[in-house]
C-alpha cells in the first residue's frame, strides 16, 4: 500500500453513479448485508459489487430490537465504516428517515457526506417494525411523498429508494403507493414482504421504476434465487441480515463450547488464522506505510554552513 493508494481510496467516489450503472444491468445484482468494516471487507473480497446496511442487522449488533431505536449518528458511523472499508456502493436502511421532512433532508446530507450511494426510507409510523411482522401502521401517502421529495431535493447525486409496507393491506394499495413514491422522485422502489410469486410478478408488471427485492430468511417472501429474481425483472436483491445470523450462531456455539470444555480446540479449524486475518485487514501494508512515512532523516548540511552553527 502506498500514499497514492490512500489518496485514491480516500477521495470522494461517485458511488451513486456506480449504483445506477448496476441498476441498468440486464440481471439482478446482489447487495449483501454489511454492518461494519470487517463484514464490508469480506463481502468485497468475495466479489460482491454493492452492499446493504440493514437497520435490523445494525440494531441487533447493538443487542437492540429493530423498532426504530437507532439514531442517525448510529447509522452514519456504521455507514462511514462500511464505505471506508470497501469503497463499494452502499444502500443504507434509514427506517422512516429519523423524523419529518427537515430530518430526512438532514439525513440525506449527513450520509451523502460519508459516501453513501443510496438511502432507503419507508412509509411506516413509529415505532416501526420489521417488514415481515404483523401490526405495522402506515403514514399517509402524501406524508411519505413529502419525505421522498425532500430527500430528492437534498441530495446532490444520491439514489433515493422508497419502501412501502402496504402489501400487508393489499397489493392494490402497495402498487398505488409505490407509483406515487416513484412520481415523487424515488429512483428505486421496494415493495416489502411479497408473499407469492404472483405478487412478485405483478409488482414488476405494473411499476416501471427499478425494483429492490428483500431476500431475507424466515420471513413472508418465499426463498428465491438471484437468477429467479432476474427472470422476474428485479434490479437489486438485498440479503440484509444473512451474514449476521450466520456469524451470531457461530459465536453462540463457540461460547457454549468454551464454557463447557474450557478450551477452544474444537473450534480452531473454524477460525480465521492470524495470518489470514492480518491479510484481510492489510496489517502489513499499513505497517510498511507507517515505516516509510514515519522514518526521519537528518538533512545534509554543507561543511561551510556547519561552521556557522
C-alpha positions in Angstrom: 0.0 0.0 0.0 1.3 3.5 -0.9 0.4 7.1 -0.3 -1.2 7.0 -3.8 -3.4 4.1 -2.6 -4.6 6.1 0.4 -5.4 9.1 -1.7 -7.2 7.1 -4.3 -9.3 5.3 -1.7 -9.9 8.3 0.5 -11.0 10.6 -2.3 -14.7 11.2 -2.9 -16.0 8.4 -5.2 -19.2 8.7 -7.3 -20.7 5.5 -5.8 -24.2 6.7 -6.7 -23.3 6.6 -10.4 -21.8 3.1 -10.0 -25.1 2.0 -8.3 -27.1 3.5 -11.2 -25.0 1.5 -13.6 -25.7 -1.7 -11.7 -29.4 -0.9 -11.8 -29.2 -0.8 -15.6 -27.8 -4.3 -15.9 -29.8 -7.0 -17.6 -29.6 -9.2 -14.5 -30.3 -8.7 -10.8 -27.4 -7.6 -8.6 -27.0 -8.9 -5.1 -26.4 -6.2 -2.4 -25.3 -8.2 0.7 -25.6 -7.1 4.2 -22.6 -5.4 5.9 -22.9 -3.6 9.2 -19.3 -2.8 9.9 -15.9 -2.5 8.3 -14.9 -6.2 8.6 -18.1 -7.5 7.1 -17.8 -5.0 4.3 -14.2 -6.0 3.6 -15.1 -9.7 3.5 -18.1 -9.1 1.2 -15.9 -7.1 -1.2 -13.2 -9.9 -1.2 -15.9 -12.4 -2.0 -16.7 -10.4 -5.2 -19.9 -8.5 -4.4 -20.4 -5.2 -6.1 -22.9 -3.5 -3.8 -23.6 -3.6 0.0 -26.7 -3.0 2.2 -26.6 -1.6 5.7 -29.6 -3.0 7.4 -31.3 -1.4 10.4 -32.2 -4.8 11.7 -28.6 -6.1 11.5 -27.1 -2.9 13.0 -29.6 -2.8 15.9 -29.1 -6.5 16.5 -25.3 -5.9 16.6 -26.1 -3.5 19.5 -28.4 -6.1 21.2 -31.4 -3.9 20.4 -34.7 -4.8 18.6 -35.5 -3.4 15.2 -38.1 -0.9 16.4 -36.7 2.4 15.2 -34.4 2.8 18.2 -31.3 3.6 16.1 -30.2 7.2 15.8 -28.9 8.9 12.7 -25.5 9.0 14.4 -25.5 5.3 14.9 -26.3 4.7 11.2 -23.9 7.4 10.0 -21.0 5.9 12.0 -21.6 2.4 10.7 -22.1 3.7 7.1 -18.8 5.5 7.2 -17.0 2.3 8.3 -18.6 0.3 5.5 -17.8 2.9 2.8 -14.2 3.4 4.1 -13.5 -0.3 4.2 -15.0 -1.3 0.9 -15.5 1.8 -1.4 -18.5 -0.1 -2.8 -21.9 1.5 -3.5 -23.8 1.3 -0.2 -27.6 1.3 0.3 -28.5 2.4 3.8 -31.7 1.5 5.6 -32.9 4.7 7.2 -36.2 3.4 8.6 -38.6 6.4 8.5 -35.9 9.0 7.8 -35.3 9.8 11.5 -38.1 12.3 11.7 -40.1 14.5 9.4 -39.2 16.4 6.2 -36.4 18.5 7.6 -34.9 15.5 9.4 -35.0 13.5 6.2 -33.1 16.3 4.4 -30.5 16.3 7.2 -30.2 12.5 7.0 -29.5 12.7 3.2 -26.8 15.3 3.6 -25.1 13.5 6.5 -25.0 10.2 4.7 -24.1 11.6 1.3 -21.1 13.4 3.0 -19.6 10.0 4.0 -20.1 8.5 0.5 -23.4 6.6 0.8 -24.8 5.8 -2.6 -28.5 5.4 -1.7 -30.8 5.8 1.3 -34.0 3.8 1.8 -36.9 5.3 3.7 -40.2 3.6 4.4 -43.8 4.6 4.9 -44.4 3.2 8.5 -45.3 5.1 11.6 -43.1 4.9 14.6 -42.4 2.6 16.3 -41.6 0.9 13.0 -41.4 -2.9 12.7 -39.6 -5.4 10.6 -41.5 -5.6 7.3 -42.2 -9.3 7.8 -44.1 -8.9 11.1 -47.7 -8.0 11.7 -49.2 -4.9 13.3 -47.4 -2.3 11.0 -49.0 1.2 10.8 -48.5 3.4 7.8 -48.3 7.1 7.3 -50.4 8.7 4.7 -49.3 8.6 1.1 -49.0 12.4 1.0 -46.7 12.4 4.1 -44.4 9.8 2.5 -44.4 11.7 -0.8 -43.2 14.8 1.0 -40.4 12.8 2.5 -39.3 11.4 -0.8 -39.5 14.8 -2.4 -37.4 16.3 0.4 -34.8 13.6 0.1 -34.6 14.1 -3.6 -34.2 17.9 -3.2 -31.5 17.5 -0.5 -29.4 15.0 -2.5 -26.6 16.1 -4.8 -26.4 12.8 -6.6 -27.7 10.1 -4.1 -30.2 7.5 -5.2 -33.4 7.6 -3.2 -35.2 4.3 -2.5 -38.7 4.3 -1.3 -40.1 1.3 0.6 -43.8 0.6 1.1 -45.1 -1.9 3.7 -48.7 -1.6 2.2 -48.7 -5.2 0.9 -49.9 -6.1 4.4 -53.1 -4.2 3.5 -53.4 -5.2 -0.2 -51.4 -5.5 -3.3 -53.5 -2.7 -4.9 -52.6 -0.4 -2.1 -48.9 -1.3 -2.3 -48.6 -0.7 -6.0 -50.6 2.5 -5.9 -48.3 3.8 -3.1 -45.2 2.7 -4.9 -46.2 4.5 -8.1 -46.9 7.7 -6.1 -43.4 7.4 -4.5 -41.8 7.0 -7.9 -43.7 10.0 -9.1 -42.4 12.0 -6.1 -38.8 11.3 -7.1 -37.8 7.8 -5.8 -35.5 6.2 -8.4 -35.6 2.7 -6.7 -38.8 1.1 -5.4 -39.0 -1.5 -2.6 -42.3 -3.3 -2.1 -41.7 -5.2 1.1 -42.9 -8.6 2.2 -44.3 -10.0 -1.0 -45.8 -13.4 -0.2 -46.5 -15.0 -3.6 -44.7 -15.4 -6.9 -47.8 -13.8 -8.5 -47.3 -10.7 -6.3 -43.6 -10.5 -7.3 -44.5 -10.7 -11.0 -47.4 -8.2 -10.6 -45.2 -5.6 -9.0 -42.8 -5.8 -11.9 -45.6 -5.7 -14.5 -47.2 -2.6 -13.0 -44.2 -0.5 -12.0 -41.7 0.9 -14.4 -39.1 2.1 -11.9 -36.1 -0.1 -10.9 -37.1 -2.6 -8.2 -35.4 -3.8 -5.0 -36.3 -7.2 -3.5 -35.7 -8.3 0.0 -34.4 -11.9 0.2 -34.5 -12.2 4.0 -34.7 -15.5 5.8 -37.6 -16.8 7.9 -40.0 -14.2 6.6 -43.0 -13.9 4.4 -41.3 -13.9 1.0 -40.5 -17.4 -0.4 -36.8 -18.2 -0.8 -36.0 -17.2 -4.3 -32.6 -17.4 -6.1 -30.8 -14.4 -7.6 -31.3 -16.0 -11.0 -35.1 -16.2 -10.4 -35.2 -12.6 -9.3 -33.5 -11.7 -12.5 -36.1 -13.6 -14.5 -38.8 -11.7 -12.6 -37.2 -8.4 -13.7 -35.9 -7.1 -10.4 -32.8 -5.0 -10.3 -31.3 -5.2 -6.8 -31.7 -8.1 -4.3 -30.7 -7.4 -0.7 -29.6 -10.1 1.9 -29.8 -7.8 4.9 -29.2 -10.0 7.9 -27.9 -13.2 6.5 -24.3 -12.6 7.4 -25.2 -11.5 10.9 -27.3 -14.6 11.5 -24.5 -16.9 10.4 -21.9 -15.1 12.5 -24.1 -14.9 15.6 -24.9 -18.6 15.5 -21.2 -19.4 15.2 -20.4 -17.2 18.2 -23.1 -18.7 20.3 -21.8 -22.2 19.6 -18.2 -21.2 20.3 -19.1 -19.6 23.6 -21.1 -22.6 24.7 -18.3 -24.9 23.8 -15.6 -22.9 25.6 -17.8 -22.6 28.7 -18.4 -26.4 28.7 -15.0 -27.6 27.8 -12.6 -24.9 28.9 -10.6 -24.9 25.7 -11.0 -23.7 22.1 -9.5 -26.7 20.4 -12.7 -27.9 18.7 -13.2 -24.6 17.0 -9.6 -24.0 15.8 -10.4 -25.4 12.3 -13.3 -22.9 12.0 -11.2 -19.9 12.9 -9.5 -17.5 10.6 -5.8 -17.8 11.3 -3.8 -14.9 12.5 -2.1 -14.7 9.1 -5.4 -14.7 7.2 -6.8 -12.0 9.5 -3.8 -9.8 9.0 -4.1 -10.3 5.3 -7.8 -9.3 5.3 -7.2 -6.1 7.3 -3.9 -5.3 5.4 -1.9 -5.2 8.6 1.5 -5.5 7.0 0.6 -2.9 4.3 -0.3 -0.4 6.9 2.8 -1.3 8.9 5.0 -0.8 5.8 3.3 2.5 5.0 3.8 3.8 8.6 7.5 2.8 8.4 8.0 4.6 5.1 6.3 7.8 6.2 7.4 8.0 9.8 11.2 7.3 9.3 13.0 10.6 9.9 16.2 11.6 8.1 18.7 14.3 9.0 19.2 16.8 6.2 22.6 17.0 4.7 24.3 20.3 5.6 27.3 21.6 3.6 30.6 21.9 5.6 30.7 25.7 5.1 27.2 26.1 6.6 28.0 23.8 9.6 30.9 26.0 10.6 28.5 28.8 11.1 26.3 26.9 13.6 
